[in-house]
Amino acid sequence: MNSIKERKIAIIGAGHVGSHVGYTLASQGLAENIIYIDIDKKKAFSQALDIFDSVVYLPHRVVVKSGDYSDIDDAEIMVICAGPLPNPNMTQTRMDTLGDTISAMKDVISNIKKTKFSGIIINISNPADVITHYIQNKLNYDYKRIISTSTTLDSARLRRALSEEINIDQKSICAYALGEHGESQMVAWSTVSIAGKPLLELMKEKPEKYGKLDLNKIAEKGRRGGWEVFEGKGSTEFGIASSLAEIVRAIICNEHRILPVSVYLNGEYGQKDVYASVPAVLGKDGVEEIIELNMTEEEKKLFDSSCKFMSENYKLALNMR
């Protein structure tokens, strides 16, 4: 007789993002076992203990502990959120942190190689798309089983920015930020819809409400959303944790749900050997299908430019010592 298996998630990195990721997973009942691993063992222990203390008042039972890489062999999902926070006095883009994050990833990758872990990897560490590609390459990992949160959060920020302009709840808006989780991301406005109706059609049909929308300004507001949070409080926490939880739920519950995540493109969108954020169907085995949106020629050029930027930085990452 087979026993019911507990869902186990390992979190690599117990800082601002990692702490909120763990609490969100616990509070939403997405795992029965959460393991924190961090080079700062005392911080990992404290974060785990703090969340574990809250479980008695949460609706779901979960065991939260700190450990080491020997504890992840049987984990279903690994969340990587290790690495430095941007320096507000020096950092202008997420890509500026590439060198420091690669230094942290070398240790993480070396330790993962010593384990029997074969689950799904979700990377948050920035620059998210390039770092995910780097990890996939160095682990020689099945690219359908390693993704990044990437523009999952940027897309939420985009929907919020559009919602504020048209006074319609963001949950009724379908809009994706695509490409890089960073400055080169773009919005395929030709694919944005409100309750299934294309936004560009609404702009023509109801010019008094939609016709004066400044789409470039809205896209920039979505793109800048993370920096606004960072400049005010020094880190982003709640938004990224909720975005990560949505991805975990899609995988753990085998939802076959479409979310904008960074995936390996192997011919899709005319791109090869690059990680970029596009709508993808997620289930228990990771990426099940990549949805190719019909972009305009201008939108495709913006997307191609974003992919080229990430490819160039990926090549730089591979040569970093």
C-alpha positions as CSV (number, residue, x, y, z in Angstrom):
1,M,0.0,0.0,0.0
2,N,1.4,3.4,-1.1
3,S,1.6,6.2,1.4
4,I,0.6,9.7,0.4
5,K,3.7,11.7,-0.4
6,E,4.4,15.0,1.3
7,R,5.1,18.0,-1.0
8,K,8.6,19.3,-0.3
9,I,10.1,22.5,-1.5
10,A,13.7,23.7,-1.0
11,I,14.4,27.4,-0.9
12,I,18.0,28.4,-1.7
13,G,18.5,31.9,-0.1
14,A,16.9,33.1,3.1
15,G,17.0,36.8,2.5
16,H,14.1,39.2,1.9
17,V,12.7,37.4,-1.1
18,G,13.4,33.9,0.3
19,S,11.7,34.7,3.6
20,H,8.5,35.9,1.9
21,V,8.5,33.0,-0.6
22,G,8.6,30.6,2.3
23,Y,5.8,32.3,4.3
24,T,3.6,32.6,1.2
25,L,4.0,28.9,0.3
26,A,3.2,28.0,3.9
27,S,0.2,30.2,4.2
28,Q,-1.3,29.1,0.9
29,G,-0.8,25.4,1.8
30,L,1.4,24.6,-1.2
31,A,3.9,22.4,0.6
32,E,4.0,20.2,3.7
33,N,7.8,20.5,4.0
34,I,9.9,23.6,3.4
35,I,13.7,23.5,3.7
36,Y,15.8,26.7,3.8
37,I,19.4,26.6,2.7
38,D,21.7,29.6,2.9
39,I,25.4,30.3,3.3
40,D,24.4,32.2,6.4
41,K,23.2,29.2,8.4
42,K,22.0,31.3,11.3
43,K,19.8,33.4,9.1
44,A,18.3,30.3,7.4
45,F,17.6,28.8,10.9
46,S,16.0,32.0,12.1
47,Q,13.8,32.4,9.0
48,A,12.6,28.8,9.2
49,L,11.9,29.0,12.9
50,D,10.0,32.3,12.5
51,I,7.7,30.9,9.8
52,F,7.3,27.6,11.7
53,D,6.1,29.6,14.7
54,S,3.3,31.0,12.6
55,V,2.0,27.7,11.4
56,V,-0.1,27.1,14.5
57,Y,-2.3,30.0,13.3
58,L,-2.3,29.1,9.6
59,P,-5.0,26.8,8.1
60,H,-2.4,24.3,6.7
61,R,0.1,22.1,8.5
62,V,3.7,22.6,7.2
63,V,7.1,21.8,8.7
64,V,9.6,24.5,8.1
65,K,13.3,23.9,8.8
66,S,16.8,24.9,7.8
67,G,19.2,22.4,6.4
68,D,21.8,21.8,3.7
69,Y,21.9,20.4,0.2
70,S,21.8,16.8,1.4
71,D,18.1,17.6,2.3
72,I,17.0,18.3,-1.2
73,D,17.2,14.9,-2.9
74,D,13.5,14.3,-2.6
75,A,12.2,17.8,-3.1
76,E,9.7,18.3,-5.8
77,I,10.6,22.0,-6.4
78,M,13.7,24.1,-5.8
79,V,13.4,27.9,-5.6
80,I,16.6,29.8,-6.1
81,C,16.7,33.3,-4.7
82,A,20.3,33.6,-3.6
83,G,22.6,36.5,-4.5
84,P,23.1,40.1,-3.8
85,L,20.5,42.9,-3.7
86,P,21.1,45.7,-6.2
87,N,23.2,48.6,-4.9
88,P,20.9,51.7,-5.2
89,N,24.0,53.9,-5.6
90,M,25.6,51.8,-8.3
91,T,22.9,49.7,-10.0
92,Q,20.9,51.1,-12.9
93,T,19.5,47.8,-14.3
94,R,19.1,44.2,-13.0
95,M,21.8,43.2,-15.5
96,D,24.3,45.3,-13.5
97,T,24.2,42.6,-10.8
98,L,25.3,39.8,-13.3
99,G,28.9,39.4,-12.1
100,D,28.0,39.3,-8.4
101,T,25.1,36.9,-8.9
102,I,27.3,34.5,-11.0
103,S,29.8,34.4,-8.2
104,A,27.0,33.3,-5.8
105,M,25.6,30.8,-8.4
106,K,28.9,29.0,-8.7
107,D,28.6,27.8,-5.1
108,V,24.9,26.9,-5.5
109,I,25.5,25.0,-8.7
110,S,28.5,23.1,-7.2
111,N,26.4,22.0,-4.3
112,I,23.4,21.0,-6.4
113,K,25.6,18.8,-8.5
114,K,26.4,16.7,-5.4
115,T,22.7,15.9,-4.8
116,K,20.2,13.6,-6.5
117,F,17.7,16.4,-6.9
118,S,15.7,15.9,-10.1
119,G,12.6,18.2,-9.5
120,I,11.6,21.5,-11.0
121,I,13.9,24.5,-10.6
122,I,12.4,28.0,-10.4
123,N,14.9,30.8,-10.4
124,I,14.3,34.2,-9.0
125,S,17.8,35.5,-8.8
126,N,18.5,38.5,-11.1
127,P,19.2,39.1,-13.9
128,A,16.6,36.3,-13.9
129,D,16.6,35.2,-17.5
130,V,20.3,35.1,-18.0
131,I,20.9,33.4,-14.6
132,T,18.4,30.7,-15.3
133,H,20.1,30.0,-18.7
134,Y,23.4,29.9,-16.9
135,I,22.2,27.4,-14.3
136,Q,20.6,25.2,-16.9
137,N,23.8,25.1,-18.9
138,K,26.1,24.4,-15.9
139,L,23.8,21.7,-14.5
140,N,23.1,20.3,-18.0
141,Y,19.5,20.3,-16.8
142,D,16.3,19.5,-18.8
143,Y,15.3,22.9,-20.0
144,K,11.6,22.1,-19.6
145,R,12.3,21.6,-15.9
146,I,14.0,24.9,-15.1
147,I,12.3,28.2,-15.5
148,S,12.3,31.7,-14.0
149,T,9.6,33.8,-12.5
150,S,10.8,36.6,-14.9
151,T,7.9,38.7,-16.1
152,T,5.2,37.0,-14.1
153,L,5.5,39.9,-11.7
154,D,6.1,42.5,-14.4
155,S,2.9,41.3,-16.0
156,A,1.0,41.9,-12.8
157,R,2.5,45.4,-12.5
158,L,1.5,46.0,-16.1
159,R,-2.1,44.9,-15.4
160,R,-2.2,47.1,-12.3
161,A,-1.0,50.1,-14.3
162,L,-3.6,49.6,-17.0
163,S,-6.3,48.9,-14.4
164,E,-5.6,52.3,-12.8
165,E,-6.0,54.1,-16.2
166,I,-9.3,52.4,-17.3
167,N,-10.9,51.7,-13.9
168,I,-11.4,48.0,-14.6
169,D,-10.1,45.4,-12.2
170,Q,-6.7,43.9,-13.2
171,K,-8.1,40.3,-12.9
172,S,-10.3,41.1,-16.0
173,I,-7.3,42.2,-18.0
174,C,-5.1,39.8,-20.0
175,A,-1.7,41.5,-20.7
176,Y,1.8,40.2,-20.7
177,A,5.2,41.8,-20.3
178,L,7.5,39.8,-22.6
179,G,11.2,39.2,-23.1
180,E,13.6,40.2,-20.3
181,H,12.7,40.7,-16.6
182,G,14.4,44.0,-17.0
183,E,14.8,47.2,-19.0
184,S,14.5,45.6,-22.5
185,Q,11.1,44.0,-21.7
186,M,8.2,44.9,-24.1
187,V,4.5,44.7,-24.3
188,A,2.7,43.2,-27.3
189,W,-0.3,45.6,-27.1
190,S,-1.9,43.9,-30.1
191,T,-2.5,40.9,-27.8
192,V,-3.8,42.7,-24.8
193,S,-7.5,42.2,-24.1
194,I,-10.2,43.2,-21.6
195,A,-12.6,40.4,-20.9
196,G,-11.6,38.8,-24.2
197,K,-12.0,42.0,-26.2
198,P,-8.8,43.4,-27.8
199,L,-7.7,46.7,-26.2
200,L,-6.8,48.2,-29.5
201,E,-10.4,47.6,-30.7
202,L,-11.8,49.2,-27.5
203,M,-9.6,52.2,-28.1
204,K,-11.3,52.7,-31.5
205,E,-14.8,51.9,-30.4
206,K,-14.8,53.9,-27.2
207,P,-12.4,56.8,-27.7
208,E,-13.8,58.7,-24.8
209,K,-12.6,56.1,-22.3
210,Y,-9.8,54.2,-24.0
211,G,-8.8,56.3,-26.9
212,K,-6.5,58.6,-24.9
213,L,-4.5,55.8,-23.3
214,D,-0.7,56.4,-23.5
215,L,0.4,52.8,-24.0
216,N,4.1,53.7,-23.8
217,K,3.6,55.4,-20.5
218,I,1.6,52.4,-19.1
219,A,4.3,50.0,-20.3
220,E,7.0,52.1,-18.6
221,K,5.0,52.2,-15.4
222,G,4.8,48.4,-15.4
223,R,8.6,48.2,-16.2
224,R,9.5,50.7,-13.5
225,G,7.2,49.1,-10.8
226,G,9.9,47.0,-9.2
227,W,12.4,49.9,-9.0
228,E,9.7,52.1,-7.3
229,V,9.3,49.4,-4.6
230,F,13.1,48.9,-4.3
231,E,13.8,52.7,-4.0
232,G,11.2,53.0,-1.3
233,K,12.0,50.0,0.9
234,G,15.2,48.5,-0.3
235,S,13.8,45.2,-1.7
236,T,10.8,43.6,-3.3
237,E,9.1,40.9,-1.3
238,F,5.3,40.5,-1.4
239,G,4.7,40.7,-5.2
240,I,7.5,38.3,-6.1
241,A,6.4,35.8,-3.4
242,S,2.8,35.8,-4.7
243,S,4.0,35.4,-8.3
244,L,6.2,32.5,-7.3
245,A,3.3,30.9,-5.4
246,E,1.2,31.0,-8.6
247,I,3.9,29.2,-10.5
248,V,4.3,26.6,-7.8
249,R,0.6,26.0,-7.7
250,A,0.4,25.5,-11.4
251,I,3.2,22.9,-11.2
252,I,2.3,21.1,-7.9
253,C,-1.5,20.9,-8.8
254,N,-0.8,20.1,-12.4
255,E,-3.1,22.9,-13.5
256,H,-1.9,23.2,-17.1
257,R,-2.1,26.9,-16.5
258,I,-0.6,29.6,-18.7
259,L,1.7,32.1,-17.1
260,P,4.4,34.4,-18.5
261,V,7.6,32.8,-17.3
262,S,11.1,32.7,-18.7
263,V,11.6,29.5,-20.7
264,Y,14.2,28.1,-23.1
265,L,13.3,29.1,-26.7
266,N,14.3,26.5,-29.3
267,G,12.8,28.0,-32.5
268,E,9.7,29.5,-30.9
269,Y,9.2,33.2,-31.8
270,G,12.1,32.7,-34.2
271,Q,14.6,32.5,-31.3
272,K,17.1,29.8,-30.4
273,D,19.2,29.2,-27.4
274,V,17.9,32.0,-25.2
275,Y,15.7,32.2,-22.1
276,A,12.9,34.8,-22.5
277,S,9.6,35.3,-20.8
278,V,6.6,34.2,-22.9
279,P,3.2,32.6,-22.1
280,A,3.8,28.9,-21.2
281,V,1.6,26.1,-20.1
282,L,2.9,24.7,-16.8
283,G,2.1,21.4,-15.2
284,K,3.7,18.7,-13.0
285,D,6.6,18.1,-15.4
286,G,7.4,21.8,-15.9
287,V,6.9,23.5,-19.3
288,E,4.3,21.6,-21.3
289,E,3.9,24.0,-24.2
290,I,5.0,27.5,-25.3
291,I,2.2,29.7,-26.6
292,E,3.4,31.8,-29.6
293,L,1.5,35.1,-29.7
294,N,0.9,36.8,-33.0
295,M,2.8,40.0,-32.7
296,T,3.0,42.9,-35.1
297,E,6.3,43.5,-37.0
298,E,7.2,46.4,-34.6
299,E,6.4,44.3,-31.6
300,K,8.5,41.4,-32.9
301,K,11.5,43.7,-33.4
302,L,11.2,44.8,-29.8
303,F,11.0,41.2,-28.6
304,D,14.0,40.2,-30.8
305,S,16.0,43.1,-29.4
306,S,15.3,42.0,-25.9
307,C,16.4,38.4,-26.7
308,K,19.5,39.6,-28.4
309,F,20.4,41.7,-25.3
310,M,20.0,38.6,-23.1
311,S,21.9,36.3,-25.4
312,E,24.9,38.7,-25.4
313,N,24.9,38.9,-21.6
314,Y,24.5,35.1,-21.3
315,K,27.7,34.7,-23.4
316,L,29.4,37.1,-21.0
317,A,28.2,35.1,-18.0
318,L,29.7,31.9,-19.4
319,N,33.1,33.5,-19.5
320,M,33.0,34.9,-16.0
321,R,35.4,33.4,-13.5
